[in-house]
Amino acid sequence: MGIRNYLIEGVSGTGKTTVCNELQRRGYHAIHGDRELPYQGDSETGTRTDTATHENHIWHVDKVKSFGRQQDEAVTIFCGGSRNFSKFIDLFDGVFGLEVDIDTLNRRLDERPENEFG
């Protein structure tokens, strides 16, 4: 993580991955949270589950916190959605929520490969 850390959140299809890719292209330290940190588990206990659902899409709290112990970057931006964000939200200096209109959301979800998570 950086000296300052931010989270970009939003429901599926709002553009978190696109934003993260663009931030990386521009040279920012941006982390694809939905690719680098997720697993299926209970959002309160962190216990792994066999059920792959949106409600069970959580991030490894220890991995997020391990980024927090590093302060190699001036700014780190995490992009993604996690149902257990309350376990690590205090690590962030700010949170940005993305929104999308229903037509764009439906188009983006229709264009996704089948079974793609995040």
Beta strands, then each sheet from edge to edge (+ up, - down):
strand 1: 2-9
strand 2: 29-32
strand 3: 38-40
strand 4: 57-59
strand 5: 73-79
strand 6: 94-97
sheet 1: 2+ 5+ 1+ 6+
sheet 2: 3+ 4-
end
